[in-house]
Amino acid sequence: MNIKRIGILAIAAIAAGAAAMLVRSTLSTPTVANNQPAVPMVEILVAAQDVNAGRVLDATSVRWQIWPEKAIMPNYISRKSQPDLAKVISGAVVRTPLSAGQPVTEASLVRAGAIGFMAATVTPGMRAIGVPVNAEASAGGFILPNDRVDVVLTRDVSAGSGPKNFQSVTILSDVRVLAVDQTAHQGKDQESVVGKTATLELTEDQSELLARAQQTGVLSLTLRSIGDSSGMPTAKDFAPAPRVSSGGGGSRSRAVEQAPLVVYRYGVRRENGSSSSPPPAAAGAGEGSPESAPQPSTQQPAQGAVALETP
C-alpha cells in the first residue's frame, strides 16, 4: 500500500475521533434549568381606540387585554371579576377621554342614573335644553335618545284680528336627542318612548334661539333618517310675526295714534281742548262753592288718548 495513502487515512481517522469526542462532550454538558417562575397574567378592559368624553361605550370601543396581575390597580375592570362585557358597558358613558390601549376604570365612566350622567353625555362645548313635547309633537313617541331630529315652530301670525293664520318654519335641523323625560338610553327591544319633555343638545346660541321660540308658539320634533346627519345641528332664525292690519286701510296702532285727545275738565268732557257742552249752573249756589261744580258727563268717550285736567 502506498505510504501516502496510509497517511491520509490516518489523518481522517484522527479527525473523526476528535469530532466524536466533541459531540459527546457537548451532549454530556448539563443544561441550566430556568427556575424563574412564570408571571401571573389576567385580562383587563382597555380602550380599543381613542374615545372622546361623552361617548356611549359599545363593543367596538373596548376590548380585553392581557395585563400583569401585579400591575393591576384596584379600579381596573378585570374579566375575572366582571366576565360579561355587555353588562359592563351597558349604559356607560365616558367621563374623561381615553387613549387606545388605556385601561378603563370605573372613575373614567359614568352610568345611567348616576349623578352627573347627563353632564357626561353632553358633547364638550354643547348645551342641554329641554322642550315640552307629547306623542303628537314627537313623531308618535318613536323619537328615542341619540336620534336626530328637526325642530319646527308653529305660531299664530293673525295678531288676533280676523281668521286665524298659522305659520310653520323649521328653526333647527339635525339636533341630537339626549333624553326623553328621564330616559337617557334606549332599552332592550324598546321601540318608543312617550314623554312630556325632550332634552336636546345644542350650541349656546341655538339654545337661546330655542328659548325664544318656546315663547312665541308651539314646537314639534320631526324624526330624521338614521343616515341623514352631518353630526352637528344647524339653526335658522325666525323673523318676528308680521303685524296684521285691522281693516279700513290702516293698522290698529295707526288708528289709535290718529284718535282725538279727550280731556275732562271739572268733570266735563272736552275734545281737542274745546268744551263739548257748557257746564250746568246750580241754582242758588255761589261761585266757587262745591255745589256749583258741574256733574261728570255720562257720555262715553271716543277711542283714543284720555287726560284728566285739574285746576
C-alpha positions as CSV (number, residue, x, y, z in Angstrom):
1,M,0.0,0.0,0.0
2,N,1.2,3.4,-0.8
3,I,2.6,5.2,2.2
4,K,0.9,8.4,1.2
5,R,-2.5,6.8,1.1
6,I,-1.9,5.3,4.5
7,G,-1.0,8.8,5.9
8,I,-4.3,10.3,4.6
9,L,-6.4,7.5,6.1
10,A,-4.6,8.0,9.5
11,I,-5.3,11.8,9.4
12,A,-9.0,11.1,8.6
13,A,-9.3,8.6,11.4
14,I,-7.9,11.1,13.9
15,A,-10.3,13.9,12.7
16,A,-13.3,11.6,13.0
17,G,-12.3,10.7,16.5
18,A,-11.9,14.3,17.5
19,A,-15.3,15.1,16.1
20,A,-16.9,12.3,18.0
21,M,-15.3,13.4,21.3
22,L,-16.5,16.9,20.7
23,V,-20.1,15.8,20.1
24,R,-20.0,13.6,23.1
25,S,-18.8,16.4,25.4
26,T,-21.5,18.7,24.1
27,L,-24.3,16.2,24.8
28,S,-22.9,15.4,28.2
29,T,-22.9,19.1,29.3
30,P,-25.8,19.6,31.8
31,T,-28.5,22.2,30.7
32,V,-29.0,25.0,33.1
33,A,-32.7,24.9,34.1
34,N,-34.8,28.1,34.1
35,N,-36.0,28.1,37.6
36,Q,-37.7,31.6,37.3
37,P,-41.5,31.3,38.0
38,A,-44.0,32.5,35.3
39,V,-45.5,36.0,35.8
40,P,-49.3,35.6,36.5
41,M,-51.4,37.4,33.9
42,V,-55.0,38.5,33.9
43,E,-57.3,40.2,31.3
44,I,-58.5,43.8,31.9
45,L,-60.7,46.2,29.9
46,V,-58.9,48.7,27.8
47,A,-59.9,51.2,25.1
48,A,-59.7,49.7,21.6
49,Q,-59.4,53.1,20.1
50,D,-59.3,56.8,21.1
51,V,-62.7,57.5,22.8
52,N,-63.9,61.1,23.4
53,A,-65.6,62.2,26.5
54,G,-69.4,61.9,26.3
55,R,-69.4,58.9,24.1
56,V,-71.5,55.9,25.0
57,L,-69.4,52.7,25.2
58,D,-70.1,49.9,22.8
59,A,-68.4,46.6,21.9
60,T,-66.2,48.3,19.3
61,S,-64.7,50.9,21.6
62,V,-63.2,48.5,24.2
63,R,-61.5,45.1,24.3
64,W,-59.9,42.7,26.8
65,Q,-56.1,42.9,27.2
66,I,-53.7,40.6,29.0
67,W,-52.0,42.5,31.9
68,P,-49.6,41.5,34.6
69,E,-51.6,40.8,37.8
70,K,-49.2,42.7,40.0
71,A,-49.6,45.9,37.9
72,I,-53.4,45.9,38.2
73,M,-54.9,48.9,40.1
74,P,-57.9,48.4,42.3
75,N,-60.2,50.4,40.0
76,Y,-59.3,48.5,36.8
77,I,-62.1,46.4,35.3
78,S,-60.9,42.7,35.1
79,R,-62.5,39.9,33.1
80,K,-62.2,37.7,36.2
81,S,-64.4,39.9,38.3
82,Q,-66.8,41.0,35.5
83,P,-66.8,38.5,32.7
84,D,-69.9,39.8,30.9
85,L,-68.7,42.6,28.6
86,A,-72.3,43.6,27.6
87,K,-73.2,44.1,31.2
88,V,-70.0,46.1,31.9
89,I,-70.6,48.6,29.1
90,S,-74.4,48.8,29.3
91,G,-75.5,52.4,29.9
92,A,-71.8,53.5,30.4
93,V,-70.7,56.9,29.2
94,V,-67.1,58.1,29.0
95,R,-66.4,60.8,31.6
96,T,-62.8,61.6,30.5
97,P,-61.1,61.0,27.2
98,L,-59.5,57.5,26.7
99,S,-56.5,56.7,24.5
100,A,-56.1,53.4,22.6
101,G,-54.8,50.8,25.0
102,Q,-55.5,52.8,28.1
103,P,-57.1,50.7,30.9
104,V,-60.8,51.6,31.5
105,T,-61.6,52.4,35.1
106,E,-64.8,53.0,37.0
107,A,-63.7,56.6,37.6
108,S,-63.5,57.2,33.9
109,L,-67.1,56.1,33.3
110,V,-70.5,57.3,34.5
111,R,-73.5,55.1,34.3
112,A,-77.2,55.9,33.6
113,G,-79.0,57.1,36.7
114,A,-75.8,58.2,38.5
115,I,-75.1,61.8,39.5
116,G,-73.5,63.7,36.6
117,F,-74.7,61.3,33.9
118,M,-76.3,63.9,31.8
119,A,-73.4,66.3,32.1
120,A,-71.1,63.5,30.9
121,T,-73.4,62.7,28.0
122,V,-73.3,66.3,26.6
123,T,-70.6,66.8,24.0
124,P,-67.9,69.3,25.2
125,G,-68.9,72.8,24.1
126,M,-72.6,72.0,23.7
127,R,-75.6,72.6,25.9
128,A,-78.6,70.5,27.0
129,I,-82.0,72.2,26.9
130,G,-85.4,70.7,27.5
131,V,-88.5,71.3,25.4
132,P,-92.1,70.3,26.2
133,V,-93.4,67.5,23.8
134,N,-96.2,65.0,23.6
135,A,-96.9,62.0,21.4
136,E,-98.3,64.1,18.6
137,A,-95.3,66.5,18.7
138,S,-92.6,63.8,18.9
139,A,-93.3,61.6,15.9
140,G,-95.8,59.5,17.9
141,G,-93.3,58.6,20.6
142,F,-90.9,57.0,18.2
143,I,-88.2,59.5,18.9
144,L,-85.6,57.9,21.2
145,P,-82.4,59.1,22.9
146,N,-79.5,59.6,20.4
147,D,-81.9,60.1,17.5
148,R,-81.5,63.1,15.2
149,V,-84.5,65.5,14.8
150,D,-85.6,68.8,13.3
151,V,-87.4,71.4,15.4
152,V,-90.5,73.0,13.8
153,L,-92.1,76.2,15.2
154,T,-95.8,76.8,14.6
155,R,-97.3,80.2,15.6
156,D,-100.3,82.4,15.0
157,V,-99.5,85.4,12.9
158,S,-103.0,86.8,12.7
159,A,-102.4,89.2,15.6
160,G,-105.8,88.4,17.0
161,S,-107.8,90.0,14.1
162,G,-109.9,88.2,11.6
163,P,-109.5,84.4,10.9
164,K,-106.6,82.5,12.4
165,N,-103.4,82.4,10.3
166,F,-100.7,79.9,11.3
167,Q,-97.1,79.8,10.1
168,S,-94.7,76.8,10.5
169,V,-90.9,77.0,10.0
170,T,-88.0,74.7,10.7
171,I,-85.7,76.6,13.0
172,L,-83.3,73.8,14.0
173,S,-82.0,70.9,12.0
174,D,-80.0,67.7,12.7
175,V,-80.4,68.0,16.5
176,R,-79.3,65.2,18.8
177,V,-81.8,64.0,21.4
178,L,-80.1,63.4,24.7
179,A,-83.1,62.1,26.6
180,V,-86.9,61.8,26.7
181,D,-88.1,62.6,30.2
182,Q,-85.7,60.6,32.4
183,T,-84.8,58.0,29.8
184,A,-81.3,58.7,28.5
185,H,-80.6,55.5,26.6
186,Q,-82.7,53.1,24.6
187,G,-83.6,49.9,26.5
188,K,-83.6,46.5,25.0
189,D,-86.3,45.9,22.4
190,Q,-87.6,49.4,23.2
191,E,-89.4,50.9,20.1
192,S,-91.0,54.1,21.5
193,V,-90.9,56.5,24.5
194,V,-93.8,58.8,25.2
195,G,-92.7,61.6,27.4
196,K,-93.5,65.2,28.3
197,T,-90.0,66.7,27.9
198,A,-87.3,66.1,25.3
199,T,-83.7,67.1,26.1
200,L,-81.8,68.4,23.1
201,E,-78.1,69.0,22.5
202,L,-77.4,72.5,21.1
203,T,-74.8,75.2,21.0
204,E,-75.2,78.2,23.3
205,D,-76.7,80.5,20.6
206,Q,-79.0,77.7,19.4
207,S,-80.3,77.2,23.0
208,E,-81.1,80.9,23.2
209,L,-82.9,80.7,19.8
210,L,-85.0,77.7,21.1
211,A,-85.9,79.5,24.3
212,R,-87.3,82.5,22.3
213,A,-89.2,80.1,20.0
214,Q,-90.9,78.5,23.0
215,Q,-92.4,81.9,24.0
216,T,-93.9,82.6,20.5
217,G,-95.5,79.3,19.5
218,V,-95.7,75.5,19.6
219,L,-92.7,73.3,19.0
220,S,-92.8,70.0,17.2
221,L,-90.0,67.4,16.6
222,T,-89.6,65.7,13.3
223,L,-87.5,62.5,13.1
224,R,-84.7,62.4,10.7
225,S,-83.4,59.3,8.8
226,I,-80.6,57.4,10.6
227,G,-78.2,58.1,7.7
228,D,-79.2,61.8,7.2
229,S,-76.9,63.5,9.7
230,S,-73.8,65.6,9.5
231,G,-73.2,65.3,13.2
232,M,-73.7,69.0,14.1
233,P,-77.0,70.9,14.5
234,T,-77.8,73.9,12.3
235,A,-80.1,76.9,13.1
236,K,-82.4,79.1,11.0
237,D,-83.5,82.2,12.9
238,F,-87.2,83.1,12.6
239,A,-88.5,86.6,11.8
240,P,-90.9,88.4,14.1
241,A,-94.6,87.8,13.5
242,P,-95.9,90.4,11.0
243,R,-98.4,93.0,12.2
244,V,-101.8,92.4,10.5
245,S,-104.0,95.4,9.6
246,S,-107.3,95.7,11.4
247,G,-109.1,96.8,8.2
248,G,-110.0,100.1,6.6
249,G,-106.6,100.6,5.1
250,G,-104.9,101.4,8.4
251,S,-103.3,99.4,11.1
252,R,-104.7,99.3,14.6
253,S,-101.8,101.2,16.0
254,R,-102.3,104.0,13.4
255,A,-106.0,104.2,14.4
256,V,-105.0,104.8,18.0
257,E,-102.4,107.4,17.1
258,Q,-105.0,109.4,15.0
259,A,-107.8,109.4,17.6
260,P,-108.6,112.8,19.1
261,L,-107.3,113.8,22.5
262,V,-110.1,113.6,25.1
263,V,-109.8,116.0,28.1
264,Y,-112.0,116.0,31.2
265,R,-112.1,119.5,32.9
266,Y,-114.1,119.7,36.1
267,G,-115.9,116.6,35.1
268,V,-116.9,118.0,31.6
269,R,-115.7,116.1,28.5
270,R,-113.7,118.3,26.1
271,E,-112.1,117.2,22.8
272,N,-109.0,118.8,21.4
273,G,-109.2,121.4,24.2
274,S,-112.7,122.7,23.4
275,S,-115.8,122.2,25.6
276,S,-118.4,119.8,24.1
277,S,-121.2,121.3,26.3
278,P,-121.5,124.2,28.7
279,P,-121.2,123.5,32.4
280,P,-124.6,123.5,34.0
281,A,-125.1,126.1,36.7
282,A,-126.6,125.1,40.0
283,A,-129.4,127.4,41.3
284,G,-128.7,129.3,44.4
285,A,-125.2,128.2,44.6
286,G,-122.5,130.8,45.0
287,E,-119.5,131.0,42.7
288,G,-116.7,128.8,43.9
289,S,-118.9,126.7,46.1
290,P,-118.8,122.9,45.9
291,E,-122.4,122.8,44.7
292,S,-121.5,124.9,41.7
293,A,-119.2,122.3,40.2
294,P,-120.8,120.5,37.3
295,Q,-121.6,116.8,37.5
296,P,-119.5,114.4,35.5
297,S,-120.8,113.7,32.0
298,T,-122.2,110.2,31.3
299,Q,-121.3,110.4,27.6
300,Q,-118.9,107.6,26.5
301,P,-115.6,108.9,25.2
302,A,-114.3,108.0,21.7
303,Q,-111.4,105.6,21.3
304,G,-108.2,107.5,21.8
305,A,-106.0,109.1,24.5
306,V,-107.7,110.4,27.7
307,A,-106.4,113.1,30.0
308,L,-107.8,114.4,33.3
309,E,-107.2,118.1,33.9
310,T,-107.4,119.5,37.4
311,P,-107.3,123.2,38.4
